[in-house]
Amino acid sequence: MEVEGQVAEATPETPTEPVQAPQSWFDSFEDGDLKGFVEAKGLKSAEQAVKSYREAEKFLGAPKDKLLRWPDELNEETLAPIYDKLGRPESPEGYEFLKTKEGQVTEFGKNFGELSHKTGLSVDQSKAIFEWAQSQEQAMQEAEAQALEVSKSELKQEWGQNYDKNLSLARHGAKEFGVSEEDINSLEQVLGHKKTMELFARAGERFGEHEFKGNPLNSNQQYTPQGAQAQLESLMNDTEFMKRIQAGDTKAIEKHSQLVKMVALG
């Protein structure tokens, strides 16, 4: 009860604690940048953050470790990680299909493996290209073999009974020019068998063989030992010439003897 004229003593107030703001779910993050990212995105809870990540993964179609990032500059160094993820082996030796049954790798196989690795091919891609190339080469070889047989058949038909003689001329002509069998095969790929043989047969004729179609013999003709050998072989395959010898044709017998002596002296 207050007494008039007296001031009542103030009752001391109970101290109050300061009001703290509610704590966010990401306050415990130690990474300041990550905190800022979450706050800027307005993610209100961990559940919402996980849900957002799941939706992003669905949109991308694959988890982060399965994604490829295309480099700004394309070169061997920047493309290497992409090639590796797409199935390129660690080294050219990883293309096992290039090995032969003996476990060896041919020079072509080695070069093909190095090119496959440099261009980033997976094993399956490299194998598919290699098998395709082999099939094309085989088809080409078969086509060339077929064309050769056709050309030989045409040449036999054109030369008729003089085929063996003219073929001997062709061999001698090539020999005189220093042309090897390998060179002849290469030339046949360009000119064909028929034209190649005709070319060398004419050359053989000029080097001292009998005339291209079997004209009368010249007993005074001089030959190199190689030419004499080719001429002798040709005449021995010449049915008409052998008949002349059997019939006692002096010129034919003289020609034969002359060639035998030249071959022996060589």
C-alpha positions in Angstrom: 0.0 0.0 0.0 1.4 3.2 -1.1 1.8 5.9 1.5 1.1 9.4 0.2 4.3 11.3 -0.3 6.5 8.2 -0.6 7.9 6.8 -3.9 7.4 3.1 -4.3 10.6 1.1 -5.0 10.8 -0.3 -8.4 10.5 -4.0 -8.7 13.6 -5.3 -10.5 12.7 -6.8 -14.0 13.8 -10.3 -15.0 16.6 -10.2 -17.7 15.5 -11.6 -21.1 17.8 -13.6 -23.5 18.3 -12.1 -27.0 16.1 -13.6 -29.7 18.1 -15.7 -32.2 17.2 -16.2 -35.8 16.2 -19.7 -36.8 19.1 -21.8 -38.0 19.2 -22.8 -41.7 19.7 -26.4 -42.7 23.0 -25.6 -44.5 24.5 -23.4 -41.7 26.8 -26.3 -40.8 28.4 -26.3 -44.3 32.1 -25.5 -44.0 32.3 -24.5 -47.7 31.3 -20.9 -47.9 30.8 -21.0 -51.7 28.5 -24.0 -51.3 26.5 -22.1 -48.7 26.2 -19.2 -51.0 25.1 -21.5 -53.9 22.4 -23.1 -51.8 21.1 -19.8 -50.5 21.1 -18.3 -54.0 19.1 -21.2 -55.3 16.6 -20.8 -52.5 16.8 -24.5 -51.5 14.8 -24.6 -48.2 15.8 -28.1 -47.1 18.1 -31.0 -47.7 15.2 -32.9 -49.2 14.5 -30.2 -51.7 18.2 -30.1 -52.7 18.3 -33.9 -53.2 15.1 -33.7 -55.2 16.6 -30.9 -57.4 19.7 -33.0 -58.0 17.6 -36.1 -59.0 15.6 -34.0 -61.5 18.7 -32.6 -63.0 20.2 -36.1 -63.4 17.0 -37.3 -65.1 17.2 -34.3 -67.5 20.8 -35.1 -68.4 20.1 -38.7 -68.8 23.2 -39.9 -66.9 25.1 -39.4 -63.7 27.9 -36.9 -63.6 30.7 -39.5 -64.0 29.1 -40.7 -67.2 28.9 -37.3 -68.9 31.3 -35.9 -71.5 32.2 -32.3 -71.6 33.1 -31.1 -75.1 36.3 -29.1 -75.1 36.4 -25.6 -76.6 39.6 -26.5 -78.6 39.8 -29.8 -80.4 43.2 -31.4 -80.4 44.8 -34.7 -79.5 45.3 -33.6 -75.9 41.8 -32.3 -75.2 40.1 -35.2 -77.1 42.0 -37.9 -75.3 39.7 -38.1 -72.2 36.7 -38.4 -74.5 38.3 -41.1 -76.6 39.1 -43.0 -73.5 35.6 -42.9 -72.2 34.2 -44.0 -75.6 36.2 -47.2 -75.4 39.7 -46.5 -76.8 42.2 -48.9 -75.4 45.2 -47.6 -73.4 47.7 -48.2 -76.2 47.8 -49.5 -79.8 48.6 -52.9 -78.4 45.1 -53.0 -77.0 43.7 -53.9 -80.4 44.1 -57.6 -79.9 42.3 -58.6 -83.1 45.3 -57.4 -85.1 47.4 -60.3 -83.8 48.0 -63.3 -86.0 47.3 -66.9 -84.9 51.0 -67.0 -83.8 50.5 -63.9 -81.6 52.4 -61.6 -83.9 51.4 -58.3 -85.5 52.3 -57.6 -89.1 53.7 -54.2 -90.2 50.4 -53.3 -91.6 48.6 -54.3 -88.4 51.0 -52.2 -86.4 50.4 -49.1 -88.5 46.7 -49.7 -88.4 46.7 -50.0 -84.7 48.6 -46.8 -84.2 46.3 -45.0 -86.5 43.2 -46.4 -84.7 44.6 -45.3 -81.4 45.5 -41.8 -82.6 42.1 -41.2 -84.1 40.3 -42.5 -81.0 38.7 -45.6 -82.3 37.3 -48.2 -79.9 38.2 -51.8 -80.3 34.9 -52.6 -82.0 35.1 -49.6 -84.3 38.7 -50.4 -85.4 37.8 -54.1 -85.9 34.8 -53.2 -88.1 36.9 -51.0 -90.3 39.8 -53.5 -90.5 37.4 -56.3 -91.5 35.8 -54.1 -94.1 39.1 -53.2 -95.6 40.1 -56.9 -95.8 36.9 -57.8 -97.5 37.4 -55.0 -100.1 41.0 -56.1 -100.7 39.8 -59.7 -101.2 37.0 -58.7 -103.6 39.5 -56.6 -105.6 42.0 -59.5 -105.8 39.2 -61.8 -107.0 38.1 -59.2 -109.6 41.7 -58.8 -110.8 42.2 -62.6 -111.1 39.0 -62.9 -113.0 40.0 -60.1 -115.4 43.4 -61.7 -115.9 41.8 -65.0 -116.9 39.5 -63.3 -119.4 42.4 -61.4 -120.9 44.5 -64.6 -121.2 41.6 -66.3 -122.9 41.3 -63.4 -125.4 45.0 -63.4 -126.1 45.1 -67.2 -126.7 42.2 -66.8 -129.1 43.9 -64.0 -131.0 47.4 -65.6 -131.2 46.0 -69.0 -131.9 48.7 -71.6 -132.7 51.4 -69.0 -132.3 50.5 -68.4 -128.6 53.4 -70.3 -127.1 55.9 -68.8 -129.6 54.7 -65.2 -129.0 54.6 -65.8 -125.2 58.3 -66.9 -125.4 59.0 -63.7 -127.3 57.3 -61.6 -124.6 59.4 -63.3 -121.9 62.6 -62.6 -123.8 61.6 -59.0 -124.5 60.9 -58.4 -120.8 64.2 -60.0 -119.9 66.2 -57.9 -122.4 64.6 -54.8 -120.9 65.5 -56.0 -117.3 61.8 -56.2 -116.4 61.1 -58.5 -113.5 58.0 -60.6 -112.9 56.9 -58.2 -110.2 57.2 -55.3 -112.7 55.2 -57.2 -115.3 52.4 -57.8 -112.7 52.4 -54.1 -111.9 52.2 -53.2 -115.6 49.4 -55.6 -116.1 47.3 -53.8 -113.5 47.6 -50.7 -115.7 47.6 -52.0 -119.3 46.0 -55.4 -118.7 47.6 -58.8 -119.5 46.8 -58.8 -123.2 48.4 -55.4 -124.0 51.4 -56.1 -121.8 52.2 -59.4 -123.5 51.7 -57.9 -126.9 54.1 -55.1 -126.0 56.9 -57.4 -124.8 56.3 -59.8 -127.7 57.1 -57.0 -130.1 60.1 -56.1 -128.0 61.3 -59.7 -128.1 60.9 -59.7 -131.9 63.2 -56.7 -132.2 65.8 -58.4 -130.0 66.4 -61.1 -132.6 63.6 -63.5 -132.3 61.6 -64.8 -135.3 58.9 -62.6 -136.7 55.8 -62.0 -134.4 53.6 -64.3 -136.4 56.2 -66.9 -137.4 57.6 -65.6 -140.7 60.4 -67.6 -142.6 63.6 -68.1 -140.6 66.7 -66.1 -141.2 69.6 -68.5 -140.7 72.1 -65.7 -140.5 70.4 -63.9 -137.7 72.6 -63.3 -134.6 71.3 -63.6 -131.1 72.5 -63.0 -127.5 72.8 -66.2 -125.5 69.6 -65.3 -123.7 67.9 -64.6 -127.0 69.1 -67.8 -128.5 67.7 -69.7 -125.5 64.3 -68.0 -125.8 64.3 -68.6 -129.6 65.2 -72.3 -129.1 62.4 -72.8 -126.6 60.0 -71.1 -128.8 60.9 -73.2 -131.9 60.7 -76.4 -129.9 57.1 -75.5 -129.1 56.4 -74.7 -132.7 54.7 -77.7 -134.3 55.3 -76.6 -137.8 59.1 -76.0 -137.2 59.4 -79.5 -135.6 57.7 -81.0 -138.6 60.2 -79.3 -140.9 63.1 -80.8 -138.9 61.6 -84.2 -139.0 61.1 -83.8 -142.8 64.9 -83.0 -143.2 64.4 -79.3 -143.9 68.0 -78.0 -144.3 67.3 -74.4 -143.2 65.3 -75.6 -140.1 68.1 -78.0 -139.1 70.7 -75.3 -139.6 68.7 -72.8 -137.6 68.3 -75.3 -134.7 72.0 -76.2 -134.7 73.0 -72.5 -134.8 70.8 -71.7 -131.8 72.2 -74.7 -129.8 75.8 -73.5 -130.4 74.9 -69.9 -129.3 73.3 -71.2 -126.1 76.4 -73.4 -125.4 78.8 -70.6 -126.0 76.9 -68.4 -123.6 
